[in-house]
Amino acid sequence: MTGLTRVLDDLGTTLIDLVRGDPGRTVGGVVIHDPDDDQVPPSALVLGVGVREPAELLGRLAGAAALVVRGPVVLTDDLADAVDRSGVVLLGLAPGASWTQLAAMLRSLLEPDPSETLGGVPAGDLFALANAVASLIDAPVTIEDRSSRVLAFSGRQDEADPSRVRTILGRQVPERYSRMLAERGVFQHLHRSDQPVHVEGLPEEDGTFCLPRVAVAVRAGDELLGSIWAAVREPLSAESTETFRDAAKLVALHLMRQRAGADVERRLRADLVSTAVEGGQGAAEAVRRLGLSDQSCVVLALALAHSHGDDPAAHARLLAERRQVADALAMHLTAVHPRAAAALVGDVAYAILPVSEDRAFGIAGDFRARIGHQVLVGVGQEADGLALARSRAGADLVLRVLRAGRSALQVARVSDVHGEGLLLELADLIAERGDELTGPVARLVAYDRRHGACLVETLAAWLDAFGDVTAASAAVFVHPNTFRYRLRRLAEVGEIDLSDPDARFAAMLQLRLWRPGGAVPGRRTPPSPGEPPASATPGGR
């Protein structure tokens, strides 16, 4: 538990403001408000995304620590009464700040390990570390990664300038400033030196200049981890410069500890998620350790929609991209529900969500829309937390359908691809038993191969057109009279009664199951009995 006062001290003024309420509460986690779910974990900090009437919502958030809504917030008498009655602290998110940014910052702030300290600061608590450095050199600071993304920042940012505020609100140094720093060789100098680098103030668009900066690289051996930036009004003294340089070493330790902890947690969570969704021995214990044993859950199966080739470099990029997508999914779900779990298992990222199937489908669609990678997501059925193997099987089946190109959807539920999934399962059964093509379709395939004919193509087109000769003949680009002749011929050769609905159904099912990939009629034909699927030349005879 982290005190709400600590959250306000570290994120206040720049990201969030206290509107009303007693900040002396503890925060046990972060959740996004779901209008269809009134279950709010105790002491949760609720992100009211899209909430326009907070007074009404406050009455339903019993036990929550605080509610954050988009600012500026007008504190009316009714809203003040609602805050006082509920006991839930009301906070306002600064205009221009994103909900994703706030969720990421809160996660970083709320999850340090207080049992381990480095330099007197809880391991991984970059916000406390930023405040400590700011106090030592008497200047507001930011801790940034190698791509100039803000990992944490100190208080007193109001003493800096508008460019620093924009950097924090965007959680990234604006492109305009990055370009100017690169043109002046600042990054090159910073990355080569182990000493703090003084940077003159950059010009603003209105003709003024922002405050000068002092930056120092953060390294672990030869590896660049990031940097620390201080907004100063005058050059640092020799003593402060040395303190700033030493601070970089401490930040490096925290970043390495954070990385190591994240790797351990990732592996542990992957093992738990894998065991939980596979079922069998150990599944119940894994679900219990994930805190989902008393929940109704849905499993998501997510995979990249493309590959990078077979060379080693492409394979390495593919592995890195899978890991990046899995980490992004885990972060996204953490903000959605505190008990959601996600991990990469093989080439598929699995997620367990303690929500309804419809809600899980919406979350999956929202994630796919936000991420910069092309992904496919299968949504399993809702199942008891101790019986997740059924939901995982459904999600896997949907993902197989999407990856096989049997559906134009990118995010789907079992009910969305029921027919395609059933055909895949039947094809699996046929392959497992080693069944061969038999009956009328087998006779037509053999005839086509011997004579270079296209009777199978004709039958497939006619069945797909529900017996409409005009539509079927147009699909295979022949005259209707020619098509009618072929129909009579295939009935003779295949010994099939086309007026018998059972015979038609059996023929259609065989064509779907044995035709490679369920291709469009007229483009592929089934193999001869006992032979593997093979492409056929387009018909025309």
Secondary structure, DSSP 4 states (H G I P E B T S, - for coil): -EEHHHHHHHHBTTTEEEEES----EE-EEEE--TT-----TTEEEE-TT-S-HHHHHTT-TT-SEEEEESSP---HHHHHHHHHH--EEEEEPTT--HHHHHHHHHHHH--EEEEEETTEEET-HHHHHHHHHHHHTS-EEEEETTSBEEEE-S-GGGS-HHHHHHHHHTB--HHHHHHHHHTTHHHHHHH-SS-EEEPPPBPTTS-BPPPEEEEEEEETTEEEEEEEEE-SSPPPHHHHHHHHHHHHHHHHHHHHHHHHHHHHHHHHHHHHHHHHH-STTHHHHHHHTT-TTSEEEEEEEEES----SSHHHHHHHHHHHHHHHHHHHHHHHHH-TT-EEEEETTEEEEEESS-HHHHHHHHHHHHHHSSS-EEEEE---EEGGGHHHHHHHHHHHHHHHHTT--S-SEEEGGGGHHHHHHHHHHHHHHHHT----HHHHHHHHHHHHHT--HHHHHHHHHHTTT-HHHHHHHTT--HHHHHHHHHHHHHHHT--TT-HHHHHHHHHHHHHHSGGGPPBTTB-PPPTTSPP---PPP--
